[in-house]
Amino acid sequence: MKVSSEVQAIFNAAYNEAKLRNHEYLMPEHILFASLSFEKVRAIFESCDADLEQMRRSIEAYFEQKMPIVRNAEPIQSAGFQAVIERAVMQSQSAGKEEVQISDLVVSLYDEERTYAGYLMRKLGIKRLQLLEVLSHGINDDDITSDSLADDEAEDRAEEGVKDKRTLRPGTLERFATELTALATAGKLEPVIGREA
């Protein structure tokens, strides 16, 4: 599967970052760090209320403390790096896309739980639901308050039939829904067949 030119540019920047720092491995953290230089990714994270400078500093500290250094060698793709790419490809294919886009890459980074990159995104307050809304609809906090976005457990509760604790801002529900009870009380609905008044 092809990757978009933006995703390829992020991969190239990640590789160059690892090589410049003499890192032995090319990791998901290199992808996340490199992606912070791309306006589109920065806009996604800013829409999720992430502190980009804190993210950059945390990754820098991770590089300094945890990354093995090897002089005069090409960085080797880690298992985590490959898993991020594979997941991005699968997400892209399941969505019927012809190429891997930035949105696929960002979600794949977030979903990789065994990496510092995924951990850091969650630690800085990025919620999966909010991330998916920003990526798929361009929704920001104008429509849903940030404290109302439950964590990933909201999906589980919704599947179990438990009412989600979202707090919609005034006007959101009115824009997208019709209150049938009020219409029925006003006599503006047709009678339901098989029910007596």
Secondary structure, 3 states (H helix, E strand, C coil): CEECHHHHHHHHHHHHHHHHCCECEECHHHHHHHHCCCHHHHHHHHHCCCCHHHHHHHHHHHHHHHCCECCCCCCEECHHHHHHHHHHHHHHHHCCCCEECHHHHHHHHHHCCCCHHHHHHHHCCCCHHHHHHHHHHCCCCCCECHHHCCCCHHHHHHHCCCCCCCCECCCHHHHHCCCHHHHHHCCCCCCCCCCCC
